[in-house]
Amino acid sequence: MIAMLNFAGLVLATIFSAAVAVVCNWLLLQVTFHLMQPAAARKTPTQTLLVRRTLQLARAFAPNR
C-alpha cells in the first residue's frame, strides 16, 4: 500500500513539474517576443526615402522593354 502511495506521489509530482515547465516555457516565449518587437524594422521617413530613391535608380538603369 505504501509503495502505491509513493508511486502515486511520484506521478503527481511529475505531472505538476511538467505543467510548471510548460507554463514557464510559454512565459519565456512571450517575453522573448515582447522584447523582439522594438527590433522590428519600422518604416521611417529616411528609410522610405532611401527605398524610393533606390527604386528610381534601378528603374533608370533598367533596360527599356
CHARMM-style PDB file with segment names, atoms N, HN, CA, C and O in Angstrom:
ATOM      1  N   MET     1       0.827  -1.202   0.000  1.00  0.00      PROA
ATOM      2  CA  MET     1       0.000   0.000   0.000  1.00  0.00      PROA
ATOM      3  C   MET     1       0.871   1.266   0.000  1.00  0.00      PROA
ATOM      4  O   MET     1       0.579   2.230  -0.708  1.00  0.00      PROA
ATOM      5  N   ILE     2       1.923   1.249   0.789  1.00  0.00      PROA
ATOM      6  HN  ILE     2       2.160   0.466   1.365  1.00  0.00      PROA
ATOM      7  CA  ILE     2       2.800   2.414   0.858  1.00  0.00      PROA
ATOM      8  C   ILE     2       3.533   2.592  -0.469  1.00  0.00      PROA
ATOM      9  O   ILE     2       3.779   3.723  -0.886  1.00  0.00      PROA
ATOM     10  N   ALA     3       3.883   1.502  -1.133  1.00  0.00      PROA
ATOM     11  HN  ALA     3       3.683   0.583  -0.794  1.00  0.00      PROA
ATOM     12  CA  ALA     3       4.558   1.589  -2.429  1.00  0.00      PROA
ATOM     13  C   ALA     3       3.643   2.243  -3.454  1.00  0.00      PROA
ATOM     14  O   ALA     3       4.097   3.040  -4.275  1.00  0.00      PROA
ATOM     15  N   MET     4       2.351   1.910  -3.412  1.00  0.00      PROA
ATOM     16  HN  MET     4       1.982   1.263  -2.746  1.00  0.00      PROA
ATOM     17  CA  MET     4       1.395   2.525  -4.352  1.00  0.00      PROA
ATOM     18  C   MET     4       1.237   4.015  -4.064  1.00  0.00      PROA
ATOM     19  O   MET     4       1.116   4.815  -4.991  1.00  0.00      PROA
ATOM     20  N   LEU     5       1.238   4.390  -2.788  1.00  0.00      PROA
ATOM     21  HN  LEU     5       1.336   3.740  -2.035  1.00  0.00      PROA
ATOM     22  CA  LEU     5       1.140   5.805  -2.434  1.00  0.00      PROA
ATOM     23  C   LEU     5       2.400   6.558  -2.880  1.00  0.00      PROA
ATOM     24  O   LEU     5       2.311   7.682  -3.374  1.00  0.00      PROA
ATOM     25  N   ASN     6       3.555   5.944  -2.708  1.00  0.00      PROA
ATOM     26  HN  ASN     6       3.627   5.031  -2.307  1.00  0.00      PROA
ATOM     27  CA  ASN     6       4.799   6.566  -3.173  1.00  0.00      PROA
ATOM     28  C   ASN     6       4.783   6.737  -4.688  1.00  0.00      PROA
ATOM     29  O   ASN     6       5.188   7.778  -5.205  1.00  0.00      PROA
ATOM     30  N   PHE     7       4.312   5.705  -5.401  1.00  0.00      PROA
ATOM     31  HN  PHE     7       3.982   4.859  -4.981  1.00  0.00      PROA
ATOM     32  CA  PHE     7       4.250   5.785  -6.853  1.00  0.00      PROA
ATOM     33  C   PHE     7       3.247   6.861  -7.290  1.00  0.00      PROA
ATOM     34  O   PHE     7       3.521   7.611  -8.227  1.00  0.00      PROA
ATOM     35  N   ALA     8       2.106   6.944  -6.630  1.00  0.00      PROA
ATOM     36  HN  ALA     8       1.883   6.335  -5.868  1.00  0.00      PROA
ATOM     37  CA  ALA     8       1.112   7.975  -6.958  1.00  0.00      PROA
ATOM     38  C   ALA     8       1.678   9.366  -6.683  1.00  0.00      PROA
ATOM     39  O   ALA     8       1.453  10.293  -7.461  1.00  0.00      PROA
ATOM     40  N   GLY     9       2.410   9.513  -5.584  1.00  0.00      PROA
ATOM     41  HN  GLY     9       2.593   8.760  -4.952  1.00  0.00      PROA
ATOM     42  CA  GLY     9       3.043  10.803  -5.295  1.00  0.00      PROA
ATOM     43  C   GLY     9       4.067  11.171  -6.344  1.00  0.00      PROA
ATOM     44  O   GLY     9       4.164  12.333  -6.737  1.00  0.00      PROA
ATOM     45  N   LEU    10       4.831  10.197  -6.803  1.00  0.00      PROA
ATOM     46  HN  LEU    10       4.752   9.253  -6.483  1.00  0.00      PROA
ATOM     47  CA  LEU    10       5.818  10.433  -7.849  1.00  0.00      PROA
ATOM     48  C   LEU    10       5.142  10.844  -9.158  1.00  0.00      PROA
ATOM     49  O   LEU    10       5.614  11.747  -9.849  1.00  0.00      PROA
ATOM     50  N   VAL    11       4.035  10.176  -9.493  1.00  0.00      PROA
ATOM     51  HN  VAL    11       3.652   9.443  -8.932  1.00  0.00      PROA
ATOM     52  CA  VAL    11       3.295  10.516 -10.716  1.00  0.00      PROA
ATOM     53  C   VAL    11       2.738  11.930 -10.622  1.00  0.00      PROA
ATOM     54  O   VAL    11       2.848  12.707 -11.570  1.00  0.00      PROA
ATOM     55  N   LEU    12       2.142  12.262  -9.485  1.00  0.00      PROA
ATOM     56  HN  LEU    12       2.053  11.630  -8.716  1.00  0.00      PROA
ATOM     57  CA  LEU    12       1.582  13.613  -9.325  1.00  0.00      PROA
ATOM     58  C   LEU    12       2.680  14.683  -9.354  1.00  0.00      PROA
ATOM     59  O   LEU    12       2.500  15.746  -9.949  1.00  0.00      PROA
ATOM     60  N   ALA    13       3.795  14.402  -8.722  1.00  0.00      PROA
ATOM     61  HN  ALA    13       3.941  13.538  -8.240  1.00  0.00      PROA
ATOM     62  CA  ALA    13       4.902  15.368  -8.742  1.00  0.00      PROA
ATOM     63  C   ALA    13       5.439  15.540 -10.156  1.00  0.00      PROA
ATOM     64  O   ALA    13       5.801  16.652 -10.542  1.00  0.00      PROA
ATOM     65  N   THR    14       5.497  14.472 -10.932  1.00  0.00      PROA
ATOM     66  HN  THR    14       5.203  13.570 -10.618  1.00  0.00      PROA
ATOM     67  CA  THR    14       5.974  14.552 -12.318  1.00  0.00      PROA
ATOM     68  C   THR    14       5.011  15.360 -13.175  1.00  0.00      PROA
ATOM     69  O   THR    14       5.437  16.207 -13.961  1.00  0.00      PROA
ATOM     70  N   ILE    15       3.725  15.104 -13.028  1.00  0.00      PROA
ATOM     71  HN  ILE    15       3.379  14.417 -12.389  1.00  0.00      PROA
ATOM     72  CA  ILE    15       2.718  15.849 -13.799  1.00  0.00      PROA
ATOM     73  C   ILE    15       2.762  17.327 -13.423  1.00  0.00      PROA
ATOM     74  O   ILE    15       2.694  18.192 -14.297  1.00  0.00      PROA
ATOM     75  N   PHE    16       2.874  17.620 -12.130  1.00  0.00      PROA
ATOM     76  HN  PHE    16       2.929  16.917 -11.421  1.00  0.00      PROA
ATOM     77  CA  PHE    16       2.937  19.010 -11.687  1.00  0.00      PROA
ATOM     78  C   PHE    16       4.183  19.704 -12.235  1.00  0.00      PROA
ATOM     79  O   PHE    16       4.102  20.841 -12.698  1.00  0.00      PROA
ATOM     80  N   SER    17       5.327  19.036 -12.187  1.00  0.00      PROA
ATOM     81  HN  SER    17       5.394  18.112 -11.810  1.00  0.00      PROA
ATOM     82  CA  SER    17       6.555  19.665 -12.676  1.00  0.00      PROA
ATOM     83  C   SER    17       6.508  19.845 -14.194  1.00  0.00      PROA
ATOM     84  O   SER    17       7.045  20.823 -14.714  1.00  0.00      PROA
ATOM     85  N   ALA    18       5.874  18.918 -14.906  1.00  0.00      PROA
ATOM     86  HN  ALA    18       5.438  18.123 -14.483  1.00  0.00      PROA
ATOM     87  CA  ALA    18       5.733  19.081 -16.356  1.00  0.00      PROA
ATOM     88  C   ALA    18       4.838  20.279 -16.675  1.00  0.00      PROA
ATOM     89  O   ALA    18       5.127  21.040 -17.599  1.00  0.00      PROA
ATOM     90  N   ALA    19       3.768  20.447 -15.925  1.00  0.00      PROA
ATOM     91  HN  ALA    19       3.533  19.829 -15.175  1.00  0.00      PROA
ATOM     92  CA  ALA    19       2.874  21.591 -16.139  1.00  0.00      PROA
ATOM     93  C   ALA    19       3.598  22.905 -15.837  1.00  0.00      PROA
ATOM     94  O   ALA    19       3.446  23.878 -16.576  1.00  0.00      PROA
ATOM     95  N   VAL    20       4.371  22.939 -14.776  1.00  0.00      PROA
ATOM     96  HN  VAL    20       4.495  22.148 -14.176  1.00  0.00      PROA
ATOM     97  CA  VAL    20       5.138  24.138 -14.439  1.00  0.00      PROA
ATOM     98  C   VAL    20       6.162  24.441 -15.527  1.00  0.00      PROA
ATOM     99  O   VAL    20       6.374  25.604 -15.870  1.00  0.00      PROA
ATOM    100  N   ALA    21       6.791  23.421 -16.066  1.00  0.00      PROA
ATOM    101  HN  ALA    21       6.618  22.476 -15.788  1.00  0.00      PROA
ATOM    102  CA  ALA    21       7.779  23.615 -17.134  1.00  0.00      PROA
ATOM    103  C   ALA    21       7.114  24.185 -18.384  1.00  0.00      PROA
ATOM    104  O   ALA    21       7.673  25.068 -19.035  1.00  0.00      PROA
ATOM    105  N   VAL    22       5.935  23.692 -18.721  1.00  0.00      PROA
ATOM    106  HN  VAL    22       5.480  22.975 -18.192  1.00  0.00      PROA
ATOM    107  CA  VAL    22       5.215  24.200 -19.901  1.00  0.00      PROA
ATOM    108  C   VAL    22       4.832  25.657 -19.697  1.00  0.00      PROA
ATOM    109  O   VAL    22       4.983  26.467 -20.612  1.00  0.00      PROA
ATOM    110  N   VAL    23       4.346  26.002 -18.527  1.00  0.00      PROA
ATOM    111  HN  VAL    23       4.224  25.344 -17.784  1.00  0.00      PROA
ATOM    112  CA  VAL    23       3.948  27.385 -18.250  1.00  0.00      PROA
ATOM    113  C   VAL    23       5.168  28.309 -18.276  1.00  0.00      PROA
ATOM    114  O   VAL    23       5.097  29.407 -18.827  1.00  0.00      PROA
ATOM    115  N   CYS    24       6.274  27.880 -17.692  1.00  0.00      PROA
ATOM    116  HN  CYS    24       6.332  26.988 -17.244  1.00  0.00      PROA
ATOM    117  CA  CYS    24       7.493  28.699 -17.711  1.00  0.00      PROA
ATOM    118  C   CYS    24       8.000  28.889 -19.136  1.00  0.00      PROA
ATOM    119  O   CYS    24       8.425  29.984 -19.506  1.00  0.00      PROA
ATOM    120  N   ASN    25       7.957  27.835 -19.928  1.00  0.00      PROA
ATOM    121  HN  ASN    25       7.612  26.946 -19.628  1.00  0.00      PROA
ATOM    122  CA  ASN    25       8.396  27.922 -21.312  1.00  0.00      PROA
ATOM    123  C   ASN    25       7.521  28.891 -22.089  1.00  0.00      PROA
ATOM    124  O   ASN    25       8.033  29.692 -22.872  1.00  0.00      PROA
ATOM    125  N   TRP    26       6.207  28.833 -21.884  1.00  0.00      PROA
ATOM    126  HN  TRP    26       5.791  28.183 -21.248  1.00  0.00      PROA
ATOM    127  CA  TRP    26       5.277  29.729 -22.573  1.00  0.00      PROA
ATOM    128  C   TRP    26       5.537  31.178 -22.152  1.00  0.00      PROA
ATOM    129  O   TRP    26       5.546  32.075 -22.996  1.00  0.00      PROA
ATOM    130  N   LEU    27       5.745  31.409 -20.869  1.00  0.00      PROA
ATOM    131  HN  LEU    27       5.738  30.681 -20.183  1.00  0.00      PROA
ATOM    132  CA  LEU    27       6.009  32.769 -20.397  1.00  0.00      PROA
ATOM    133  C   LEU    27       7.314  33.319 -20.971  1.00  0.00      PROA
ATOM    134  O   LEU    27       7.369  34.476 -21.388  1.00  0.00      PROA
ATOM    135  N   LEU    28       8.355  32.499 -20.993  1.00  0.00      PROA
ATOM    136  HN  LEU    28       8.310  31.559 -20.654  1.00  0.00      PROA
ATOM    137  CA  LEU    28       9.625  32.956 -21.558  1.00  0.00      PROA
ATOM    138  C   LEU    28       9.502  33.236 -23.051  1.00  0.00      PROA
ATOM    139  O   LEU    28      10.133  34.163 -23.559  1.00  0.00      PROA
ATOM    140  N   LEU    29       8.705  32.454 -23.752  1.00  0.00      PROA
ATOM    141  HN  LEU    29       8.193  31.701 -23.339  1.00  0.00      PROA
ATOM    142  CA  LEU    29       8.473  32.698 -25.171  1.00  0.00      PROA
ATOM    143  C   LEU    29       7.736  34.015 -25.384  1.00  0.00      PROA
ATOM    144  O   LEU    29       8.060  34.768 -26.302  1.00  0.00      PROA
ATOM    145  N   GLN    30       6.749  34.295 -24.540  1.00  0.00      PROA
ATOM    146  HN  GLN    30       6.486  33.683 -23.794  1.00  0.00      PROA
ATOM    147  CA  GLN    30       6.021  35.556 -24.641  1.00  0.00      PROA
ATOM    148  C   GLN    30       6.945  36.741 -24.361  1.00  0.00      PROA
ATOM    149  O   GLN    30       6.886  37.756 -25.054  1.00  0.00      PROA
ATOM    150  N   VAL    31       7.791  36.611 -23.352  1.00  0.00      PROA
ATOM    151  HN  VAL    31       7.839  35.787 -22.789  1.00  0.00      PROA
ATOM    152  CA  VAL    31       8.738  37.684 -23.020  1.00  0.00      PROA
ATOM    153  C   VAL    31       9.715  37.892 -24.175  1.00  0.00      PROA
ATOM    154  O   VAL    31      10.056  39.026 -24.511  1.00  0.00      PROA
ATOM    155  N   THR    32      10.163  36.795 -24.776  1.00  0.00      PROA
ATOM    156  HN  THR    32       9.886  35.874 -24.503  1.00  0.00      PROA
ATOM    157  CA  THR    32      11.088  36.904 -25.905  1.00  0.00      PROA
ATOM    158  C   THR    32      10.450  37.649 -27.063  1.00  0.00      PROA
ATOM    159  O   THR    32      11.076  38.532 -27.649  1.00  0.00      PROA
ATOM    160  N   PHE    33       9.210  37.306 -27.404  1.00  0.00      PROA
ATOM    161  HN  PHE    33       8.701  36.589 -26.929  1.00  0.00      PROA
ATOM    162  CA  PHE    33       8.521  38.000 -28.486  1.00  0.00      PROA
ATOM    163  C   PHE    33       8.288  39.468 -28.139  1.00  0.00      PROA
ATOM    164  O   PHE    33       8.384  40.336 -29.006  1.00  0.00      PROA
ATOM    165  N   HSD    34       7.986  39.741 -26.887  1.00  0.00      PROA
ATOM    166  HN  HSD    34       7.908  39.035 -26.182  1.00  0.00      PROA
ATOM    167  CA  HSD    34       7.768  41.126 -26.474  1.00  0.00      PROA
ATOM    168  C   HSD    34       9.064  41.940 -26.594  1.00  0.00      PROA
ATOM    169  O   HSD    34       9.037  43.094 -27.022  1.00  0.00      PROA
ATOM    170  N   LEU    35      10.186  41.339 -26.218  1.00  0.00      PROA
ATOM    171  HN  LEU    35      10.208  40.401 -25.870  1.00  0.00      PROA
ATOM    172  CA  LEU    35      11.458  42.047 -26.301  1.00  0.00      PROA
ATOM    173  C   LEU    35      11.938  42.199 -27.743  1.00  0.00      PROA
ATOM    174  O   LEU    35      12.692  43.123 -28.047  1.00  0.00      PROA
ATOM    175  N   MET    36      11.517  41.316 -28.621  1.00  0.00      PROA
ATOM    176  HN  MET    36      10.904  40.566 -28.374  1.00  0.00      PROA
ATOM    177  CA  MET    36      11.943  41.388 -30.015  1.00  0.00      PROA
ATOM    178  C   MET    36      11.175  42.452 -30.806  1.00  0.00      PROA
ATOM    179  O   MET    36      11.650  42.879 -31.858  1.00  0.00      PROA
ATOM    180  N   GLN    37      10.024  42.884 -30.340  1.00  0.00      PROA
ATOM    181  HN  GLN    37       9.638  42.537 -29.485  1.00  0.00      PROA
ATOM    182  CA  GLN    37       9.203  43.825 -31.096  1.00  0.00      PROA
ATOM    183  C   GLN    37       9.922  45.131 -31.425  1.00  0.00      PROA
ATOM    184  O   GLN    37       9.825  45.579 -32.567  1.00  0.00      PROA
ATOM    185  N   PRO    38      10.635  45.768 -30.499  1.00  0.00      PROA
ATOM    186  CA  PRO    38      11.298  47.017 -30.872  1.00  0.00      PROA
ATOM    187  C   PRO    38      12.370  46.847 -31.935  1.00  0.00      PROA
ATOM    188  O   PRO    38      12.719  47.817 -32.608  1.00  0.00      PROA
ATOM    189  N   ALA    39      12.902  45.642 -32.107  1.00  0.00      PROA
ATOM    190  HN  ALA    39      12.619  44.854 -31.561  1.00  0.00      PROA
ATOM    191  CA  ALA    39      13.941  45.419 -33.094  1.00  0.00      PROA
ATOM    192  C   ALA    39      13.381  45.237 -34.500  1.00  0.00      PROA
ATOM    193  O   ALA    39      14.144  45.136 -35.460  1.00  0.00      PROA
ATOM    194  N   ALA    40      12.071  45.195 -34.628  1.00  0.00      PROA
ATOM    195  HN  ALA    40      11.451  45.278 -33.848  1.00  0.00      PROA
ATOM    196  CA  ALA    40      11.465  45.006 -35.950  1.00  0.00      PROA
ATOM    197  C   ALA    40      11.718  46.247 -36.802  1.00  0.00      PROA
ATOM    198  O   ALA    40      11.828  47.363 -36.295  1.00  0.00      PROA
ATOM    199  N   ALA    41      11.804  46.021 -38.080  1.00  0.00      PROA
ATOM    200  HN  ALA    41      11.715  45.114 -38.491  1.00  0.00      PROA
ATOM    201  CA  ALA    41      12.059  47.135 -38.999  1.00  0.00      PROA
ATOM    202  C   ALA    41      10.825  48.022 -39.069  1.00  0.00      PROA
ATOM    203  O   ALA    41       9.725  47.557 -39.368  1.00  0.00      PROA
ATOM    204  N   ARG    42      11.019  49.268 -38.798  1.00  0.00      PROA
ATOM    205  HN  ARG    42      11.912  49.645 -38.555  1.00  0.00      PROA
ATOM    206  CA  ARG    42       9.931  50.242 -38.895  1.00  0.00      PROA
ATOM    207  C   ARG    42      10.220  51.155 -40.070  1.00  0.00      PROA
ATOM    208  O   ARG    42      11.374  51.456 -40.374  1.00  0.00      PROA
ATOM    209  N   LYS    43       9.176  51.582 -40.713  1.00  0.00      PROA
ATOM    210  HN  LYS    43       8.239  51.337 -40.467  1.00  0.00      PROA
ATOM    211  CA  LYS    43       9.365  52.496 -41.835  1.00  0.00      PROA
ATOM    212  C   LYS    43       9.514  53.914 -41.297  1.00  0.00      PROA
ATOM    213  O   LYS    43       8.558  54.516 -40.810  1.00  0.00      PROA
ATOM    214  N   THR    44      10.695  54.414 -41.394  1.00  0.00      PROA
ATOM    215  HN  THR    44      11.472  53.925 -41.791  1.00  0.00      PROA
ATOM    216  CA  THR    44      10.938  55.799 -41.019  1.00  0.00      PROA
ATOM    217  C   THR    44      10.983  56.619 -42.290  1.00  0.00      PROA
ATOM    218  O   THR    44      11.185  56.060 -43.369  1.00  0.00      PROA
ATOM    219  N   PRO    45      10.804  57.912 -42.200  1.00  0.00      PROA
ATOM    220  CA  PRO    45      10.863  58.725 -43.416  1.00  0.00      PROA
ATOM    221  C   PRO    45      12.185  58.580 -44.161  1.00  0.00      PROA
ATOM    222  O   PRO    45      12.207  58.617 -45.392  1.00  0.00      PROA
ATOM    223  N   THR    46      13.283  58.417 -43.433  1.00  0.00      PROA
ATOM    224  HN  THR    46      13.265  58.388 -42.434  1.00  0.00      PROA
ATOM    225  CA  THR    46      14.574  58.262 -44.080  1.00  0.00      PROA
ATOM    226  C   THR    46      14.630  56.945 -44.841  1.00  0.00      PROA
ATOM    227  O   THR    46      15.100  56.902 -45.977  1.00  0.00      PROA
ATOM    228  N   GLN    47      14.153  55.872 -44.220  1.00  0.00      PROA
ATOM    229  HN  GLN    47      13.771  55.907 -43.297  1.00  0.00      PROA
ATOM    230  CA  GLN    47      14.140  54.581 -44.893  1.00  0.00      PROA
ATOM    231  C   GLN    47      13.247  54.630 -46.129  1.00  0.00      PROA
ATOM    232  O   GLN    47      13.617  54.117 -47.185  1.00  0.00      PROA
ATOM    233  N   THR    48      12.089  55.239 -46.003  1.00  0.00      PROA
ATOM    234  HN  THR    48      11.789  55.656 -45.145  1.00  0.00      PROA
ATOM    235  CA  THR    48      11.167  55.303 -47.128  1.00  0.00      PROA
ATOM    236  C   THR    48      11.802  56.086 -48.270  1.00  0.00      PROA
ATOM    237  O   THR    48      11.682  55.695 -49.431  1.00  0.00      PROA
ATOM    238  N   LEU    49      12.471  57.180 -47.953  1.00  0.00      PROA
ATOM    239  HN  LEU    49      12.569  57.498 -47.010  1.00  0.00      PROA
ATOM    240  CA  LEU    49      13.135  57.976 -48.984  1.00  0.00      PROA
ATOM    241  C   LEU    49      14.260  57.179 -49.635  1.00  0.00      PROA
ATOM    242  O   LEU    49      14.432  57.226 -50.853  1.00  0.00      PROA
ATOM    243  N   LEU    50      15.022  56.454 -48.834  1.00  0.00      PROA
ATOM    244  HN  LEU    50      14.883  56.416 -47.844  1.00  0.00      PROA
ATOM    245  CA  LEU    50      16.108  55.641 -49.369  1.00  0.00      PROA
ATOM    246  C   LEU    50      15.567  54.561 -50.303  1.00  0.00      PROA
ATOM    247  O   LEU    50      16.125  54.323 -51.374  1.00  0.00      PROA
ATOM    248  N   VAL    51      14.494  53.917 -49.898  1.00  0.00      PROA
ATOM    249  HN  VAL    51      14.040  54.110 -49.028  1.00  0.00      PROA
ATOM    250  CA  VAL    51      13.892  52.882 -50.744  1.00  0.00      PROA
ATOM    251  C   VAL    51      13.364  53.499 -52.027  1.00  0.00      PROA
ATOM    252  O   VAL    51      13.540  52.930 -53.105  1.00  0.00      PROA
ATOM    253  N   ARG    52      12.725  54.640 -51.928  1.00  0.00      PROA
ATOM    254  HN  ARG    52      12.581  55.102 -51.053  1.00  0.00      PROA
ATOM    255  CA  ARG    52      12.172  55.298 -53.117  1.00  0.00      PROA
ATOM    256  C   ARG    52      13.288  55.682 -54.097  1.00  0.00      PROA
ATOM    257  O   ARG    52      13.162  55.476 -55.304  1.00  0.00      PROA
ATOM    258  N   ARG    53      14.376  56.241 -53.566  1.00  0.00      PROA
ATOM    259  HN  ARG    53      14.479  56.409 -52.586  1.00  0.00      PROA
ATOM    260  CA  ARG    53      15.492  56.645 -54.434  1.00  0.00      PROA
ATOM    261  C   ARG    53      16.170  55.422 -55.066  1.00  0.00      PROA
ATOM    262  O   ARG    53      16.574  55.460 -56.229  1.00  0.00      PROA
ATOM    263  N   THR    54      16.289  54.354 -54.298  1.00  0.00      PROA
ATOM    264  HN  THR    54      15.961  54.323 -53.354  1.00  0.00      PROA
ATOM    265  CA  THR    54      16.890  53.135 -54.839  1.00  0.00      PROA
ATOM    266  C   THR    54      16.036  52.584 -55.975  1.00  0.00      PROA
ATOM    267  O   THR    54      16.563  52.160 -57.003  1.00  0.00      PROA
ATOM    268  N   LEU    55      14.731  52.590 -55.792  1.00  0.00      PROA
ATOM    269  HN  LEU    55      14.303  52.935 -54.957  1.00  0.00      PROA
ATOM    270  CA  LEU    55      13.844  52.130 -56.865  1.00  0.00      PROA
ATOM    271  C   LEU    55      13.955  53.021 -58.096  1.00  0.00      PROA
ATOM    272  O   LEU    55      13.944  52.527 -59.223  1.00  0.00      PROA
ATOM    273  N   GLN    56      14.061  54.312 -57.892  1.00  0.00      PROA
ATOM    274  HN  GLN    56      14.070  54.714 -56.976  1.00  0.00      PROA
ATOM    275  CA  GLN    56      14.212  55.220 -59.027  1.00  0.00      PROA
ATOM    276  C   GLN    56      15.512  54.941 -59.776  1.00  0.00      PROA
ATOM    277  O   GLN    56      15.533  54.941 -61.006  1.00  0.00      PROA
ATOM    278  N   LEU    57      16.594  54.705 -59.038  1.00  0.00      PROA
ATOM    279  HN  LEU    57      16.576  54.705 -58.038  1.00  0.00      PROA
ATOM    280  CA  LEU    57      17.866  54.385 -59.693  1.00  0.00      PROA
ATOM    281  C   LEU    57      17.789  53.063 -60.444  1.00  0.00      PROA
ATOM    282  O   LEU    57      18.300  52.946 -61.558  1.00  0.00      PROA
ATOM    283  N   ALA    58      17.159  52.081 -59.844  1.00  0.00      PROA
ATOM    284  HN  ALA    58      16.744  52.176 -58.939  1.00  0.00      PROA
ATOM    285  CA  ALA    58      17.038  50.785 -60.513  1.00  0.00      PROA
ATOM    286  C   ALA    58      16.231  50.916 -61.798  1.00  0.00      PROA
ATOM    287  O   ALA    58      16.570  50.304 -62.811  1.00  0.00      PROA
ATOM    288  N   ARG    59      15.163  51.712 -61.760  1.00  0.00      PROA
ATOM    289  HN  ARG    59      14.888  52.209 -60.937  1.00  0.00      PROA
ATOM    290  CA  ARG    59      14.361  51.913 -62.977  1.00  0.00      PROA
ATOM    291  C   ARG    59      15.130  52.701 -64.025  1.00  0.00      PROA
ATOM    292  O   ARG    59      14.974  52.466 -65.223  1.00  0.00      PROA
ATOM    293  N   ALA    60      15.958  53.632 -63.576  1.00  0.00      PROA
ATOM    294  HN  ALA    60      16.085  53.823 -62.603  1.00  0.00      PROA
ATOM    295  CA  ALA    60      16.701  54.457 -64.522  1.00  0.00      PROA
ATOM    296  C   ALA    60      17.739  53.619 -65.281  1.00  0.00      PROA
ATOM    297  O   ALA    60      17.981  53.858 -66.464  1.00  0.00      PROA
ATOM    298  N   PHE    61      18.342  52.652 -64.614  1.00  0.00      PROA
ATOM    299  HN  PHE    61      18.145  52.458 -63.653  1.00  0.00      PROA
ATOM    300  CA  PHE    61      19.375  51.850 -65.253  1.00  0.00      PROA
ATOM    301  C   PHE    61      18.842  50.536 -65.842  1.00  0.00      PROA
ATOM    302  O   PHE    61      19.600  49.776 -66.444  1.00  0.00      PROA
ATOM    303  N   ALA    62      17.575  50.275 -65.675  1.00  0.00      PROA
ATOM    304  HN  ALA    62      16.959  50.892 -65.186  1.00  0.00      PROA
ATOM    305  CA  ALA    62      16.994  49.047 -66.213  1.00  0.00      PROA
ATOM    306  C   ALA    62      16.830  49.209 -67.732  1.00  0.00      PROA
ATOM    307  O   ALA    62      16.550  50.304 -68.219  1.00  0.00      PROA
ATOM    308  N   PRO    63      17.002  48.132 -68.455  1.00  0.00      PROA
ATOM    309  CA  PRO    63      16.814  48.233 -69.914  1.00  0.00      PROA
ATOM    310  C   PRO    63      15.337  48.463 -70.228  1.00  0.00      PROA
ATOM    311  O   PRO    63      14.453  47.881 -69.600  1.00  0.00      PROA
ATOM    312  N   ASN    64      15.093  49.319 -71.207  1.00  0.00      PROA
ATOM    313  HN  ASN    64      15.811  49.793 -71.717  1.00  0.00      PROA
ATOM    314  CA  ASN    64      13.705  49.600 -71.613  1.00  0.00      PROA
ATOM    315  C   ASN    64      13.186  48.445 -72.450  1.00  0.00      PROA
ATOM    316  O   ASN    64      13.884  47.919 -73.317  1.00  0.00      PROA
ATOM    317  N   ARG    65      11.973  48.070 -72.180  1.00  0.00      PROA
ATOM    318  HN  ARG    65      11.405  48.497 -71.476  1.00  0.00      PROA
ATOM    319  CA  ARG    65      11.376  46.961 -72.943  1.00  0.00      PROA
ATOM    320  C   ARG    65      10.193  47.436 -73.735  1.00  0.00      PROA
ATOM    321  OT1 ARG    65       9.563  46.645 -74.438  1.00  0.00      PROA
TER     322      ARG     65
END
